[in-house]
């Protein structure tokens, strides 16, 4: 029987990182949570909300049990029921699912080809008298190229701008953190994200009434926390104290994690200069990415599935595209959206022609150089580390 080849390295596409000293510190706090019996809506949830708002430069934040919940709360608070919401065709299910769950109508727009966010000209053509909001998504942590154009468009047309910043904790445009440029910003703390609370999400908003109404939605629609008197059709969208504890610990490491990711990204940037068939995604002038994903565009000469299979043999995971299938091709949304009279050519092209290189708070410089070396080998070039 032929011996299986063992890869020189094993480099996952993403990896959670809790430094050992943080684990030790949280053990004591975890015991304290259990002793108090306050497992939800306690002091640590308040601390997480306050510190996250302070980090973004926002007035207040609302912690919830997932980024998906954050999106639906945002939709409900701005009032999309019976209204149209414009969503980019290239995003995760939750962005569009939240619209439908909140009673809104979907309009899908095509994306621009630099940062793969919603194209402002396409969005402008989709606006009508029944449009309540536009959702901009910061793909892979890079601020959408058309963010400020969409902000201006929404101001001119009297509609709301929602930033789905699930990928973009700490990313910024001209020094302003994303999530605070729109009328409402939402975040996810799923385990794949730059920082995680296990499960969790956050809402920030310019209008404090969104946060106050969101608190009601979060706790089964109760008008007050201590009485079962329900004024809204809410859900159990509460974040637990244990998840808040994880989130606080990770948030305090966010800038450190981003700095490490940027260092890895610079290695990739330099390495890809010699590979004409692979090119990194554009970071717009004035924007800072947290590099949740390091997105690479592929020319038609590269067979993506063959590349991924070969790199996997070498211990390098290139899984986790953003995203391999557009929303307009998802069965769950068939006959449930408008838009796309001329198709979604940019979204389709992006979905079919990109990969994401491994990046996390623990990918090492040597790991990154190894990835580049193996890409050179695949493309028929030579490069020494």
Secondary structure as GFF3:
##gff-version 3
##sequence-region A 1 385
A	DSSP	alpha_helix	20	36	.	.	.	ID=ss1
A	DSSP	alpha_helix	43	56	.	.	.	ID=ss2
A	DSSP	beta_strand	61	64	.	.	.	ID=ss3
A	DSSP	alpha_helix	67	78	.	.	.	ID=ss4
A	DSSP	beta_strand	84	88	.	.	.	ID=ss5
A	DSSP	alpha_helix	93	101	.	.	.	ID=ss6
A	DSSP	beta_strand	105	109	.	.	.	ID=ss7
A	DSSP	alpha_helix	120	126	.	.	.	ID=ss8
A	DSSP	beta_strand	131	137	.	.	.	ID=ss9
A	DSSP	three_ten_helix	139	141	.	.	.	ID=ss10
A	DSSP	alpha_helix	147	157	.	.	.	ID=ss11
A	DSSP	beta_strand	160	164	.	.	.	ID=ss12
A	DSSP	beta_strand	172	173	.	.	.	ID=ss13
A	DSSP	beta_strand	176	177	.	.	.	ID=ss14
A	DSSP	beta_strand	184	188	.	.	.	ID=ss15
A	DSSP	beta_strand	201	205	.	.	.	ID=ss16
A	DSSP	alpha_helix	208	218	.	.	.	ID=ss17
A	DSSP	beta_strand	222	224	.	.	.	ID=ss18
A	DSSP	beta_strand	227	230	.	.	.	ID=ss19
A	DSSP	alpha_helix	241	251	.	.	.	ID=ss20
A	DSSP	alpha_helix	254	272	.	.	.	ID=ss21
A	DSSP	beta_strand	278	280	.	.	.	ID=ss22
A	DSSP	beta_strand	287	288	.	.	.	ID=ss23
A	DSSP	beta_strand	294	298	.	.	.	ID=ss24
A	DSSP	alpha_helix	304	313	.	.	.	ID=ss25
A	DSSP	three_ten_helix	327	329	.	.	.	ID=ss26
A	DSSP	three_ten_helix	331	333	.	.	.	ID=ss27
A	DSSP	beta_strand	337	338	.	.	.	ID=ss28
A	DSSP	alpha_helix	345	352	.	.	.	ID=ss29
A	DSSP	beta_strand	354	357	.	.	.	ID=ss30
A	DSSP	alpha_helix	365	379	.	.	.	ID=ss31
###
